[in-house]
Amino acid sequence: MFWDYLSLVREIRWDDSLDIGLATLFLALGFHVLRSARTRAASAGAIFFAAVYFLARQLDLQLTTWLLQGIAAVLVLLLIVIFQPEIRRFLEQFPSVLFFHRLRQEKVSPGFAQELAETLKQLSAESRGALIVLTGRDILDSHLSGGIKIDGLLSKALLLSIFDPNSPGHDGGLVVKDNRALSFGVRLPLSDQLEKLHDRGTRHAAALGLAERTDAMVLVVSEETSRLSIAYQGDLQVFTNFELLVKKIDQFLRQNSGEKSHGEERQSWLRWYGKDLSLALFCSLVLWLVLVPAAVVENITYQVPIVVQNIPDGFVFRKVEPHEVAVTLTGQRRDLFQLDSKKFEIRLDATLSRFGRKTFPITQAHLLLPPEIEINQIRPADVKVSVDKVK
């Protein structure tokens, strides 16, 4: 059956390629949303709901199916609301993703990561708390509140000034895009992952909260312990090695910098969407094979052997002519692929040969088939059974 489906790949035309490509794009969006750290619990719930509904349909659980169908429309609306930030981000980034380049064109200056890390080290040495958000690809507007816009070139002096204990916004977060400070005194969403926070304070809860919901990297300096931490991809990690801190920040900035060569941008895009895209392409191809060419109705002819049974007592079977018949079946390809033609046989009851009957008709009742498969033609329609009387 696998090779039957695989043979249909030869039928792919240019419009089918476009069809598979668009399906891959939308499935990749779905997979990327489902894998998001912020929506992981909701994704698991949606998958569980779909699995229960499919199982209920297969087992013909009518009450369960009816109930699930009733709440399906509401569930779709809830999922749209829950996944709204991810869907919005994808739609806003689609033109740049499609052509493998970014719309923003600012470039992070060389040594920026080093300077930023040195400033964090100084803040740590002076036990001054800090919360710095390095933006990634996600849109952060729906996750941030408050703050004062500055939109200025980031520098060590500016950082030290913002996180001065006497500064009105030093308890909030500083949002940085490329090498520019966009706003400070910003409030971030708090995480409720107590097992990850342990005894850490509000700054760490805010950093982890944003890292759970977006792809931003949040740098934290603890005012109480002077420890340097990074919240990224739903995890919170303490850094004691300065070189590793610089490397981590620099890697993130390079990955998310605005100006890249065509090849670098393509590699970055593939790293970000590669797994989702590969899985989506595989699923799209499988679905296309099953739903498009495999749904075509066609006729297939099989040579089916005749098996004579119920020879009357006192008689011995001699031969049947012909010993096989051509049976033409009609159905969708995917239904025909599931048939095991090697097990096909027509069992002919020869009881009436006791009374001299030699010709037996072959009818549809002689071949047991699934209801979705029809017998189009049987050739020849009659066979001759020869028996000899035992002397």
C-alpha positions in Angstrom: 0.0 0.0 0.0 2.9 2.4 0.8 4.4 2.0 -2.7 0.9 2.5 -4.2 0.7 5.9 -2.6 4.3 6.7 -3.4 3.7 6.0 -7.1 1.1 8.9 -7.1 4.0 11.4 -6.7 4.5 11.2 -10.5 1.2 12.9 -10.9 2.2 16.1 -9.2 1.7 19.1 -11.6 2.6 22.8 -11.1 -0.7 23.7 -9.6 -0.4 20.7 -7.2 3.0 22.0 -6.2 1.4 25.4 -5.5 -1.3 23.7 -3.5 1.2 21.7 -1.4 3.3 24.8 -0.9 0.4 26.9 0.5 -0.7 24.1 2.7 2.9 23.7 4.0 2.9 27.4 4.8 -0.3 27.3 6.9 0.6 24.0 8.6 4.1 25.4 9.5 2.3 28.4 11.1 0.1 25.9 13.1 3.0 23.8 14.2 5.0 26.9 15.2 2.1 28.2 17.2 1.5 24.8 18.9 5.2 24.6 19.9 5.3 28.1 21.4 6.2 28.0 25.1 3.4 30.4 25.9 0.7 28.3 24.3 2.1 24.8 25.1 -0.6 24.0 27.6 -3.4 25.3 25.4 -1.9 23.3 22.5 -1.9 20.1 24.5 -5.5 20.7 25.4 -6.5 21.2 21.8 -4.7 18.1 20.6 -6.3 16.1 23.4 -9.7 17.4 22.4 -9.1 16.5 18.7 -7.9 13.0 19.7 -11.0 12.4 21.9 -13.3 13.6 19.1 -11.6 11.3 16.5 -11.8 8.3 18.8 -15.5 9.0 19.5 -16.2 9.1 15.8 -14.3 5.9 15.2 -16.1 4.0 18.0 -19.5 5.6 17.0 -20.0 7.2 20.5 -22.9 9.3 19.4 -23.5 11.3 22.6 -19.8 12.2 23.0 -19.5 13.1 19.3 -22.7 15.3 19.6 -21.4 17.1 22.7 -17.9 17.7 21.1 -19.4 19.0 17.9 -21.5 21.4 19.9 -18.5 23.0 21.6 -16.2 22.9 18.6 -17.2 26.3 17.2 -16.7 27.9 20.6 -13.3 26.1 20.9 -12.2 27.5 17.6 -12.9 31.1 18.7 -11.1 30.5 22.0 -8.1 29.2 20.2 -8.0 32.2 17.9 -8.0 34.5 21.0 -5.4 32.4 22.8 -3.1 32.2 19.8 -3.7 35.8 18.6 -0.2 37.1 19.3 1.4 34.2 17.4 -1.0 34.6 14.5 -0.5 38.4 14.4 3.3 38.0 14.4 3.2 35.6 11.5 0.9 37.8 9.4 3.1 40.8 10.1 6.3 39.0 9.3 5.0 37.1 6.3 6.3 39.5 3.6 9.8 39.5 5.0 9.8 35.7 5.6 8.6 35.1 2.1 11.5 36.9 0.5 14.1 36.0 3.2 14.9 39.5 4.3 13.9 41.7 7.2 12.1 45.0 6.8 14.1 46.8 9.5 17.6 47.9 8.4 19.4 49.0 11.5 22.6 47.2 12.4 24.0 46.4 15.8 27.4 48.1 16.2 30.4 45.9 16.8 31.2 45.4 20.4 27.7 46.2 21.6 27.3 42.9 23.4 30.6 43.4 25.2 29.6 46.9 26.2 26.2 45.8 27.4 27.7 42.9 29.4 30.3 45.2 31.0 27.5 47.6 32.1 25.6 44.7 33.6 28.7 43.7 35.4 29.2 47.2 36.9 25.5 47.3 37.9 26.0 43.9 39.6 29.1 45.1 41.4 27.2 48.1 42.7 24.1 46.0 43.6 21.9 48.0 41.4 18.9 46.1 40.0 18.3 46.1 36.2 15.8 44.6 33.8 16.7 44.9 30.0 14.5 43.4 27.3 16.3 42.5 24.0 13.6 42.2 21.3 13.5 39.2 19.0 11.0 38.6 16.2 7.9 38.7 18.3 5.7 41.8 18.7 5.8 42.8 22.3 3.1 45.5 22.4 0.4 43.2 23.8 2.7 42.0 26.6 4.1 45.3 27.8 2.4 48.2 29.6 3.4 51.6 30.9 6.8 53.1 30.4 8.4 56.2 29.0 9.4 56.4 25.3 13.0 57.6 24.6 14.0 56.0 21.3 17.7 56.9 21.7 21.0 55.3 20.9 21.9 52.9 23.7 25.1 53.6 25.6 26.7 52.7 28.9 26.0 56.1 30.3 22.4 55.9 29.4 22.0 52.5 31.0 23.7 53.6 34.2 21.4 56.7 34.3 18.2 54.7 33.7 19.0 52.2 36.4 20.1 54.7 39.0 18.2 54.1 42.2 17.0 57.7 42.1 15.6 57.4 38.5 11.8 57.3 38.4 11.8 54.3 36.1 14.6 52.2 37.5 12.3 49.5 38.8 10.8 48.9 35.4 12.2 47.3 32.3 14.2 48.9 29.5 13.2 47.7 26.0 16.1 47.5 23.5 15.8 46.9 19.7 19.0 46.5 17.8 21.2 49.1 19.5 18.5 51.6 20.4 16.6 52.1 23.7 12.9 52.4 22.9 11.4 52.9 26.3 12.1 52.4 30.0 10.0 52.0 33.2 8.0 49.3 31.3 6.0 46.7 33.2 6.3 43.1 32.1 3.9 40.2 32.7 4.8 38.1 35.7 5.5 34.3 35.6 3.8 31.9 37.9 6.4 29.2 37.5 7.4 29.0 41.2 9.6 26.0 40.7 11.8 28.0 38.3 11.8 31.3 40.3 12.6 29.7 43.7 13.4 32.7 46.0 13.9 35.2 43.3 12.0 38.5 43.3 9.7 40.5 41.0 12.3 41.4 38.4 13.0 37.7 37.8 9.3 36.9 37.7 8.8 39.7 35.1 11.8 38.5 33.0 10.6 34.9 33.0 7.0 35.9 32.3 8.0 37.7 29.1 10.4 34.9 28.1 7.6 32.4 28.4 5.3 34.4 26.1 7.7 35.7 23.5 11.1 35.1 21.9 12.7 38.1 23.6 15.8 37.8 25.8 15.6 39.5 29.1 18.7 40.4 31.1 18.3 40.7 34.9 20.6 42.1 37.6 19.4 41.2 41.1 19.4 44.1 43.5 19.5 41.7 46.5 22.1 39.1 45.4 23.8 41.0 42.6 23.5 37.9 40.4 23.3 38.2 36.6 20.6 36.1 34.9 19.1 35.7 31.5 15.5 34.7 30.8 15.1 33.2 27.4 12.7 30.7 25.8 10.9 30.0 29.0 14.0 29.4 31.1 15.9 31.4 33.6 19.7 30.9 33.9 22.2 32.5 36.2 25.6 33.5 34.6 28.7 33.8 36.6 31.2 33.6 33.7 31.6 36.9 32.0 32.8 35.5 28.7 29.8 33.1 28.5 27.5 36.1 29.2 29.0 38.1 26.4 28.8 35.1 24.0 25.1 34.5 24.9 24.1 38.1 24.3 26.2 38.4 21.1 24.7 35.2 19.7 21.2 36.5 20.3 21.9 39.9 18.8 23.5 38.4 15.7 20.5 36.1 15.2 18.0 38.9 15.5 20.0 41.9 14.1 18.2 43.9 11.4 20.9 43.9 8.7 22.1 40.5 7.3 23.3 39.1 4.1 20.9 37.1 2.0 22.7 33.8 3.0 22.8 34.7 6.7 19.1 35.7 6.7 18.2 32.4 5.0 20.1 30.4 7.5 18.6 32.3 10.4 15.1 31.9 8.9 15.7 28.1 8.4 16.9 27.8 12.0 13.8 29.5 13.3 11.2 27.8 11.1 13.1 24.8 9.7 11.7 22.0 11.9 8.1 23.3 11.5 8.6 23.7 7.8 10.0 20.2 7.3 7.2 18.6 9.3 4.6 20.7 7.5 6.0 19.8 4.1 5.8 16.1 5.0 2.3 16.3 6.3 1.1 18.4 3.3 2.6 15.8 0.9 0.9 12.9 2.8 -2.4 14.7 2.9 -2.2 15.6 -0.8 -1.5 12.0 -1.7 -4.4 10.7 0.4 -7.0 13.4 -0.4 -6.3 14.4 -4.0 -5.0 11.7 -6.4 -6.0 8.9 -4.0 -9.6 10.2 -4.1 -9.8 9.7 -7.8 -12.3 7.0 -8.8 -10.9 4.5 -11.2 -11.3 0.9 -12.4 -8.8 -1.9 -11.7 -9.1 -5.4 -13.1 -7.9 -8.4 -11.0 -7.5 -12.0 -12.1 -9.4 -13.9 -9.4 -9.0 -17.7 -9.1 -12.0 -20.0 -8.8 -12.1 -22.4 -5.8 -14.7 -25.2 -6.2 -16.1 -26.5 -2.9 -19.0 -28.7 -1.6 -18.4 -31.5 -4.2 -21.3 -34.0 -3.8 -20.7 -37.4 -2.2 -20.0 -40.0 -4.8 -18.4 -37.4 -7.1 -14.8 -36.3 -7.6 -13.8 -32.8 -8.9 -12.0 -32.9 -12.3 -11.6 -29.3 -13.4 -13.1 -25.8 -13.7 -13.0 -23.8 -17.0 -11.7 -21.1 -16.9 -9.8 -21.5 -13.6 -9.9 -17.7 -13.0 -12.1 -14.8 -14.0 -11.3 -11.1 -14.6 -13.1 -8.9 -12.0 -13.1 -5.2 -12.6 -13.5 -3.1 -9.4 -14.6 0.5 -9.2 -13.7 2.8 -6.3 -11.5 5.5 -5.0 -7.8 4.8 -5.2 -7.2 4.9 -1.5 -9.9 2.3 -1.0 -8.5 0.1 -3.7 -5.0 0.4 -2.3 -6.2 -1.2 0.9 -7.4 -4.4 -0.8 -5.1 -7.4 -0.7 -5.6 -8.9 -4.1 -3.6 -12.0 -3.2 -6.4 -13.1 -0.9 -9.0 -12.7 -3.6 -10.8 -15.9 -4.6 -14.3 -16.9 -5.7 -15.7 -19.9 -3.8 -18.1 -21.8 -6.0 -20.7 -24.1 -4.5 -20.8 -27.3 -6.7 -23.6 -29.0 -4.8 -25.9 -28.9 -7.9 -23.5 -30.8 -10.0 -25.1 -33.9 -8.5 -28.0 -33.2 -10.8 -25.9 -32.8 -13.9 -25.4 -29.1 -13.7 -22.2 -28.0 -15.4 -22.5 -24.2 -15.9 -22.4 -21.9 -12.9 -22.8 -18.1 -13.0 -20.4 -15.8 -11.2 -22.1 -13.0 -9.3 -21.1 -10.2 -7.0 -22.1 -12.3 -4.0 -19.2 -14.6 -4.7 -16.6 -11.9 -3.8 -16.8 -10.2 -0.4 -15.7 -6.5 -0.6 -15.9 -3.3 1.5 -19.1 -1.4 0.8 -17.2 1.5 -0.8 -15.9 -0.9 -3.6 -18.2 -1.9 -6.4 -17.9 -4.7 -8.9 -18.1 -3.2 -12.3 -17.7 -6.3 -14.5 -16.9 -10.0 -14.3 -15.6 -11.8 -17.4 -16.6 -14.4 -18.2 -19.9 -14.4 -16.3 -20.1 -18.2 -16.3 -17.7 -21.1 -15.6 -17.9 -24.8 -16.3 -17.3 -27.3 -13.5 -16.5 -30.9 -14.5 -17.0 -33.7 -12.0 -16.8 -37.4 -12.4 -19.0 -40.0 -10.6 -17.1 -42.4 -8.5 -17.6 -46.0 -9.8 
